[in-house]
Amino acid sequence: MPIFQKSIVDKYLDTLDAGVLDKAYDSYKEVYSAQKTQRIKKLKEEQ
C-alpha cells in the first residue's frame, strides 16, 4: 500500500514550478552522486 495516493502526488507535482524542481534535483544530484555513494560504501567496508 503506497504512502501517498497517486492522484494526490500528481496534483502536487502539477503545482510545482519547473525551475524550482530542476534546481532542487540538481542539488540532489550533487549530494547523492554515484561517486559519493561509492566512496561512502568503500569507507564503510574499510571500517
KEPATI-803741 format. One record per atom (N, C-alpha, C, O): atom name; x, y, z; residue in three letters. Coordinates in Angstrom, 1 decimal. Layout:
BEGIN
NODE|atom|px|py|pz|rest
NODE|CA|X|Y|Z|ALA;
...
***
This chain:
BEGIN
NODE|atom|px|py|pz|rest
NODE|N|0.8|-1.2|0.0|MET;
NODE|CA|0.0|0.0|0.0|MET;
NODE|C|0.9|1.2|0.0|MET;
NODE|O|1.7|1.4|0.9|MET;
NODE|N|0.7|2.1|-1.0|PRO;
NODE|CA|1.6|3.3|-1.1|PRO;
NODE|C|1.3|4.3|0.1|PRO;
NODE|O|0.2|4.3|0.6|PRO;
NODE|N|2.3|5.1|0.4|ILE;
NODE|CA|2.1|6.1|1.4|ILE;
NODE|C|1.2|7.2|1.0|ILE;
NODE|O|0.3|7.6|1.7|ILE;
NODE|N|1.4|7.6|-0.3|PHE;
NODE|CA|0.6|8.7|-0.9|PHE;
NODE|C|-0.2|8.2|-2.1|PHE;
NODE|O|0.3|7.4|-2.8|PHE;
NODE|N|-1.4|8.6|-2.2|GLN;
NODE|CA|-2.2|8.3|-3.4|GLN;
NODE|C|-1.6|8.9|-4.6|GLN;
NODE|O|-1.2|10.1|-4.6|GLN;
NODE|N|-1.6|8.2|-5.7|LYS;
NODE|CA|-1.0|8.7|-6.9|LYS;
NODE|C|-1.7|10.0|-7.4|LYS;
NODE|O|-1.0|10.9|-7.8|LYS;
NODE|N|-3.0|10.1|-7.2|SER;
NODE|CA|-3.7|11.4|-7.6|SER;
NODE|C|-3.3|12.6|-6.8|SER;
NODE|O|-3.2|13.7|-7.4|SER;
NODE|N|-3.0|12.4|-5.5|ILE;
NODE|CA|-2.5|13.5|-4.7|ILE;
NODE|C|-1.1|13.9|-5.1|ILE;
NODE|O|-0.8|15.1|-5.2|ILE;
NODE|N|-0.3|12.9|-5.3|VAL;
NODE|CA|1.1|13.2|-5.8|VAL;
NODE|C|1.1|14.0|-7.1|VAL;
NODE|O|1.8|15.0|-7.3|VAL;
NODE|N|0.3|13.5|-8.1|ASP;
NODE|CA|0.3|14.1|-9.4|ASP;
NODE|C|-0.3|15.6|-9.2|ASP;
NODE|O|0.2|16.5|-9.9|ASP;
NODE|N|-1.3|15.8|-8.4|LYS;
NODE|CA|-1.8|17.1|-8.2|LYS;
NODE|C|-0.8|18.0|-7.6|LYS;
NODE|O|-0.7|19.2|-8.1|LYS;
NODE|N|0.0|17.6|-6.6|TYR;
NODE|CA|1.0|18.4|-6.0|TYR;
NODE|C|2.1|18.7|-7.0|TYR;
NODE|O|2.6|19.8|-7.1|TYR;
NODE|N|2.6|17.7|-7.8|LEU;
NODE|CA|3.6|17.9|-8.8|LEU;
NODE|C|3.2|18.9|-9.8|LEU;
NODE|O|4.1|19.6|-10.4|LEU;
NODE|N|1.9|18.9|-10.2|ASP;
NODE|CA|1.5|19.9|-11.2|ASP;
NODE|C|1.5|21.3|-10.7|ASP;
NODE|O|1.7|22.2|-11.5|ASP;
NODE|N|1.5|21.5|-9.4|THR;
NODE|CA|1.5|22.9|-8.9|THR;
NODE|C|2.9|23.4|-8.7|THR;
NODE|O|3.1|24.6|-8.5|THR;
NODE|N|3.9|22.6|-8.8|LEU;
NODE|CA|5.3|23.0|-8.6|LEU;
NODE|C|5.8|23.7|-9.9|LEU;
NODE|O|5.5|23.3|-11.0|LEU;
NODE|N|6.7|24.7|-9.6|ASP;
NODE|CA|7.3|25.4|-10.7|ASP;
NODE|C|8.4|24.5|-11.3|ASP;
NODE|O|9.2|24.0|-10.5|ASP;
NODE|N|8.5|24.4|-12.6|ALA;
NODE|CA|9.5|23.5|-13.2|ALA;
NODE|C|11.0|24.0|-12.9|ALA;
NODE|O|11.8|23.2|-12.7|ALA;
NODE|N|11.2|25.3|-12.8|GLY;
NODE|CA|12.5|25.8|-12.5|GLY;
NODE|C|12.9|25.4|-11.1|GLY;
NODE|O|14.1|25.1|-10.9|GLY;
NODE|N|12.0|25.5|-10.1|VAL;
NODE|CA|12.3|25.2|-8.8|VAL;
NODE|C|12.6|23.7|-8.7|VAL;
NODE|O|13.6|23.3|-8.0|VAL;
NODE|N|11.8|22.9|-9.4|LEU;
NODE|CA|12.0|21.5|-9.3|LEU;
NODE|C|13.4|21.1|-9.9|LEU;
NODE|O|14.1|20.2|-9.4|LEU;
NODE|N|13.7|21.7|-11.0|ASP;
NODE|CA|15.0|21.4|-11.7|ASP;
NODE|C|16.2|21.8|-10.8|ASP;
NODE|O|17.2|21.0|-10.7|ASP;
NODE|N|16.1|22.9|-10.1|LYS;
NODE|CA|17.1|23.4|-9.2|LYS;
NODE|C|17.3|22.4|-8.0|LYS;
NODE|O|18.4|22.1|-7.6|LYS;
NODE|N|16.2|22.0|-7.5|ALA;
NODE|CA|16.2|21.1|-6.4|ALA;
NODE|C|16.8|19.7|-6.8|ALA;
NODE|O|17.6|19.1|-6.0|ALA;
NODE|N|16.5|19.3|-8.0|TYR;
NODE|CA|17.0|18.0|-8.5|TYR;
NODE|C|18.5|18.1|-8.7|TYR;
NODE|O|19.3|17.1|-8.4|TYR;
NODE|N|19.0|19.2|-9.2|ASP;
NODE|CA|20.4|19.4|-9.4|ASP;
NODE|C|21.1|19.4|-8.1|ASP;
NODE|O|22.2|18.8|-8.0|ASP;
NODE|N|20.6|20.0|-7.1|SER;
NODE|CA|21.1|19.9|-5.7|SER;
NODE|C|21.2|18.5|-5.2|SER;
NODE|O|22.2|18.1|-4.6|SER;
NODE|N|20.1|17.8|-5.4|TYR;
NODE|CA|20.1|16.4|-5.0|TYR;
NODE|C|21.1|15.5|-5.7|TYR;
NODE|O|21.8|14.7|-5.1|TYR;
NODE|N|21.3|15.8|-7.0|LYS;
NODE|CA|22.3|15.0|-7.7|LYS;
NODE|C|23.7|15.3|-7.2|LYS;
NODE|O|24.6|14.4|-7.2|LYS;
NODE|N|24.0|16.5|-6.8|GLU;
NODE|CA|25.3|16.8|-6.2|GLU;
NODE|C|25.6|16.1|-4.9|GLU;
NODE|O|26.7|15.6|-4.7|GLU;
NODE|N|24.6|16.0|-4.1|VAL;
NODE|CA|24.7|15.4|-2.8|VAL;
NODE|C|24.8|13.9|-2.9|VAL;
NODE|O|25.6|13.2|-2.2|VAL;
NODE|N|24.0|13.3|-3.8|TYR;
NODE|CA|23.9|11.9|-3.9|TYR;
NODE|C|24.4|11.3|-5.2|TYR;
NODE|O|23.8|10.5|-5.8|TYR;
NODE|N|25.5|11.8|-5.6|SER;
NODE|CA|26.1|11.4|-6.9|SER;
NODE|C|26.6|9.9|-6.7|SER;
NODE|O|26.9|9.5|-5.6|SER;
NODE|N|26.8|9.2|-7.8|ALA;
NODE|CA|27.2|7.9|-7.8|ALA;
NODE|C|28.6|7.7|-7.2|ALA;
NODE|O|28.9|6.8|-6.5|ALA;
NODE|N|29.5|8.7|-7.5|GLN;
NODE|CA|30.8|8.7|-7.0|GLN;
NODE|C|30.8|8.8|-5.4|GLN;
NODE|O|31.6|8.1|-4.8|GLN;
NODE|N|30.0|9.7|-4.9|LYS;
NODE|CA|30.0|9.9|-3.5|LYS;
NODE|C|29.4|8.6|-2.8|LYS;
NODE|O|29.9|8.2|-1.7|LYS;
NODE|N|28.4|8.0|-3.3|THR;
NODE|CA|27.8|6.9|-2.7|THR;
NODE|C|28.8|5.7|-2.7|THR;
NODE|O|28.9|4.9|-1.8|THR;
NODE|N|29.6|5.6|-3.8|GLN;
NODE|CA|30.6|4.5|-3.9|GLN;
NODE|C|31.7|4.7|-2.9|GLN;
NODE|O|32.2|3.8|-2.2|GLN;
NODE|N|32.1|6.0|-2.7|ARG;
NODE|CA|33.1|6.3|-1.7|ARG;
NODE|C|32.6|6.0|-0.3|ARG;
NODE|O|33.4|5.5|0.5|ARG;
NODE|N|31.4|6.3|0.0|ILE;
NODE|CA|30.8|6.0|1.3|ILE;
NODE|C|30.8|4.5|1.5|ILE;
NODE|O|31.1|4.0|2.6|ILE;
NODE|N|30.4|3.8|0.5|LYS;
NODE|CA|30.3|2.3|0.7|LYS;
NODE|C|31.7|1.7|0.9|LYS;
NODE|O|31.9|0.8|1.7|LYS;
NODE|N|32.7|2.3|0.2|LYS;
NODE|CA|34.1|1.8|0.4|LYS;
NODE|C|34.6|2.1|1.8|LYS;
NODE|O|35.3|1.3|2.4|LYS;
NODE|N|34.3|3.3|2.3|LEU;
NODE|CA|34.7|3.7|3.6|LEU;
NODE|C|34.0|2.8|4.7|LEU;
NODE|O|34.7|2.4|5.7|LEU;
NODE|N|32.8|2.4|4.5|LYS;
NODE|CA|32.1|1.5|5.4|LYS;
NODE|C|32.7|0.1|5.4|LYS;
NODE|O|32.8|-0.5|6.4|LYS;
NODE|N|33.2|-0.3|4.2|GLU;
NODE|CA|33.8|-1.6|4.1|GLU;
NODE|C|35.1|-1.7|4.9|GLU;
NODE|O|35.5|-2.7|5.4|GLU;
NODE|N|35.8|-0.5|4.8|GLU;
NODE|CA|37.2|-0.5|5.5|GLU;
NODE|C|37.1|-0.5|7.0|GLU;
NODE|O|38.0|-0.9|7.7|GLU;
NODE|N|35.9|0.0|7.5|GLN;
NODE|CA|35.8|0.0|9.0|GLN;
NODE|C|35.6|-1.3|9.5|GLN;
NODE|O|35.4|-1.4|10.8|GLN;
***
